[in-house]
C-alpha cells in the first residue's frame, strides 16, 4: 500500500532543550599557604570551603504565534518588486542565556558567565562564583564565623560554615522568599526576561535544541501587484515559538577550593618540561619557535652551573601569568594529572590543620576522582560523614551533617519555577489588497 504523503507529520515528543546552571558560593579563608607547590608554577594560595548549587533548566517547545505587524511595504498597481532576505540561524540555548547574562543586571551580582560541556549530557552554564564574606543578611550566620576561622580549628570552621551556608541558601523550610535558592532562581528569571526582551525587539535566532548548529541562507522572492485599481500591501509579521522554561533545583556539591594567587612559572628548562602545553596553549608562533629553538639548544649544549638569565619563553609566560596559569591548570586537569593537583590541596589543608590531622585521614576526607578546575581555582569535594570524622570537625560536625540531610530532602522535593519565553522564528510576508479603490480608470 502506498504511503499517504498528505498525512501531517507526527509531533516529536519530547524534544526539550536542557541546561544545567551552576552557582558556586565560596566561604571565608581557612588558610593562606605561602607556596602552593604546584609542578612548574609558583605562587601563594587561599584555602576556602565552597558550595555549588546546580539548577536544571528545561526548554519545552510549545505552539507558534504571530506578533504585531512590524512593517509594511506598498506596491503601486502593476508594480513588481524583488525582496531579498538574509537570515543566519544558530541553535544554542547556552549562547542565548550567556549573552543575556552579560548584558543584564545579573552581571552586577554574578559576573560574566562561561560555557562548559561535561561528557555528552546537557550543556553546563557556569555563573561567576560568589563569596560569602561579602554577603549581607542572607549569610549573617556565615559572617559571624568568618572572623574566627583563619587561625582556628579548620575542621570546626569548615563544618560550621557549610552548615550555615546551606541553611542560608535554603532559607526556611521550603527555600522560599529571601533564600539563596530564591535569589538564584530570580537571577535565572532575569536572564530569561532579557532573552525575551532581545528576541521581541530584533533577532534572527530560532532555538530548538541545545546543540549548536550555525547556517546562513539567502531567499529572494518576487511580488507583483495584480490589481490595476489599488495598491498591494506586503505586511511583514514576526513569528515566534513559545517555550515553557522550567527551572528546578537539581544537585548540590560541596568541598574545598584552593585559589592560586600571584602565579609565576619556574625558570628552569620550561621548554623541555612543558612542550605539549606550549604547543597547545601558546598562540604566538614566535614564542613557540623560540621554545623549539631553546629545546634544541638544551639538547646540544652541556649545562653549566652558572646562572642563566630568564629565557624569552619564561618572560612571555610570566608577563601573561594570570592567563597562562588558568590554561596550565586546565591542561593538568585535562591530562588527569592528579599527581600535580592533589598535593596543592593537601598542602593547603595541612597548613590549616597545623598537623592535627594525620595524612592518611586527610586522604580519606576528599572525593579525589571528582577534582575540578575552573580558572585559577582547584575544587575538591568532601566525602560527607567520612570527611566530618577525618577533619575532626567537632562542633561543626552536627550543623554540617544536619545541613547535608536537609539539602538532600530539598533535592528530592523540587519546587520548579515556570516561565514563558518567546523566541523569534522568522518573518511571515502577507500580501493584502489596499482598501482605497481608484475610480474612472481607462480601459485595459
C-alpha positions, -999 to 999 in steps of 0.1 A, spaced: 0 0 0 14 34 -10 23 59 17 -1 87 23 20 117 15 -7 141 27 -6 129 63 5 155 88 39 148 104 36 132 138 46 155 167 80 147 182 78 143 220 99 152 239 124 174 222 132 195 253 163 216 254 183 211 287 207 232 306 225 229 339 231 262 357 259 262 383 261 288 411 292 285 434 295 301 468 329 303 484 334 308 521 359 328 542 396 320 540 407 290 561 444 292 553 468 312 531 498 290 522 528 309 510 537 283 484 511 262 466 537 236 455 523 231 420 546 214 395 561 242 373 540 270 389 550 291 419 525 312 438 506 317 470 471 304 476 439 308 495 420 278 510 382 282 512 352 259 516 327 260 488 291 251 480 279 246 444 241 247 437 231 232 404 197 241 387 182 221 359 165 242 332 142 226 306 131 244 275 99 228 263 88 239 228 51 249 225 29 265 199 38 291 172 23 325 174 24 358 154 35 392 167 21 426 156 29 437 121 64 450 121 65 469 88 45 474 56 58 477 20 33 491 -5 33 483 -43 16 505 -68 -7 490 -94 12 466 -117 45 472 -98 69 444 -94 95 441 -66 121 415 -56 126 412 -18 157 395 -6 161 384 30 193 371 45 190 350 77 216 335 100 203 309 125 221 293 154 206 268 177 222 272 212 203 279 244 235 285 263 247 312 239 213 330 243 215 329 281 251 338 282 246 369 260 216 378 281 235 374 314 264 396 302 240 423 291 216 423 320 217 434 356 226 399 368 262 407 358 264 431 388 258 402 412 271 371 394 296 384 370 301 371 334 291 336 326 311 309 309 300 278 290 313 243 296 303 208 284 305 178 307 305 145 287 276 142 263 249 154 287 232 188 290 252 219 284 265 234 316 262 271 323 286 284 349 279 317 367 308 335 383 314 324 419 301 344 449 320 350 481 300 346 513 321 370 533 308 398 510 271 389 515 246 408 536 217 395 557 214 362 538 247 349 552 249 367 586 255 333 603 284 328 580 298 362 586 299 355 623 321 325 616 344 342 591 365 362 615 372 331 637 381 306 610 415 318 599 440 305 625 413 284 643 403 247 641 399 242 604 375 213 608 351 231 630 353 261 607 345 241 576 316 223 592 301 254 608 304 275 576 290 247 553 261 242 577 253 279 578 257 284 541 233 255 532 207 267 557 211 303 544 207 291 508 176 271 515 161 298 538 134 282 560 115 250 553 110 255 516 137 276 501 113 304 498 115 342 496 147 357 509 167 325 505 197 320 482 177 294 463 150 320 456 177 346 447 193 322 422 160 314 406 153 351 404 186 356 386 176 329 361 143 346 356 161 379 350 182 363 323 151 348 307 135 382 308 165 397 290 163 369 264 126 377 258 133 414 255 160 410 230 140 385 209 109 406 208 129 436 195 152 422 169 168 389 164 173 362 137 178 332 160 155 303 164 163 280 193 150 244 192 179 223 207 209 227 229 233 216 202 250 244 183 245 245 145 252 277 126 240 281 90 232 310 67 207 313 38 195 340 14 160 339 0 147 360 -29 110 365 -36 94 385 -64 60 401 -58 38 417 -85 7 438 -78 -21 421 -98 -45 450 -93 -49 479 -117 -71 499 -93 -55 496 -59 -22 491 -42 -9 458 -27 5 458 9 32 435 19 29 431 57 60 418 74 48 399 105 73 383 130 66 347 140 76 334 175 79 300 191 67 298 227 89 279 251 79 269 286 111 272 306 111 251 338 138 258 364 143 234 394 169 225 420 190 196 407 223 189 425 245 201 453 282 198 457 305 210 485 341 208 494 374 227 495 389 251 469 425 264 466 428 296 445 462 303 431 474 339 436 503 357 421 513 328 398 548 327 383 563 300 361 596 284 372 625 295 351 645 263 347 641 243 314 605 251 307 608 242 271 618 206 279 591 201 305 561 220 291 565 211 254 529 198 249 514 227 269 534 253 249 523 238 215 487 237 226 482 269 246 507 295 234 492 312 204 521 334 194 541 315 168 573 335 176 572 322 212 566 287 200 596 290 177 617 303 205 607 273 227 616 249 199 649 266 194 656 265 232 648 228 233 673 221 206 700 242 223 694 224 256 699 191 239 731 202 222 748 222 250 761 208 282 746 227 311 768 246 334 765 257 370 765 294 360 731 311 365 714 319 332 691 348 325 654 340 320 646 329 285 622 347 262 597 318 268 598 323 305 595 360 302 565 357 279 547 332 302 553 353 333 543 386 316 510 370 310 510 348 341 473 353 350 462 340 316 486 311 313 481 300 349 445 293 340 455 275 309 481 254 327 458 243 355 432 233 329 459 215 309 468 194 340 431 187 347 425 175 311 455 152 313 441 140 347 474 148 362 462 144 398 497 138 410 503 175 404 469 189 415 462 169 447 493 179 466 482 215 463 451 208 482 468 185 507 495 211 514 469 239 519 447 217 543 478 205 562 490 241 568 455 250 581 453 220 605 489 225 617 495 188 617 464 179 639 451 157 611 471 126 600 480 124 564 460 91 558 429 106 574 432 137 553 434 115 521 400 99 530 383 132 536 380 140 499 365 125 468 396 129 447 382 114 415 358 145 412 386 171 413 377 200 390 395 231 378 378 264 369 400 294 362 428 295 387 408 276 413 410 238 422 379 223 436 379 190 455 346 177 470 344 165 506 333 129 514 304 138 537 303 119 571 338 105 564 351 140 560 335 151 592 354 124 611 386 127 592 389 165 596 378 164 633 350 189 627 339 185 664 315 214 670 310 219 633 301 183 626 264 184 637 254 216 617 273 202 587 256 167 587 222 182 595 225 206 566 235 178 542 204 158 552 182 188 548 195 196 513 190 160 503 154 163 514 151 195 495 165 180 463 140 151 464 111 176 466 120 201 439 99 232 436 101 240 399 95 275 386 79 280 352 82 309 328 71 315 292 98 327 267 90 336 231 119 331 206 119 346 171 115 320 143 112 341 111 91 367 92 58 359 76 51 381 45 14 386 39 1 403 7 -31 423 13 -51 443 -12 -52 480 -5 -86 494 7 -86 526 -15 -101 517 -49 -92 541 -78 -122 554 -99 -126 562 -136 -96 542 -148 -92 539 -186 -99 506 -202 -71 480 -201 
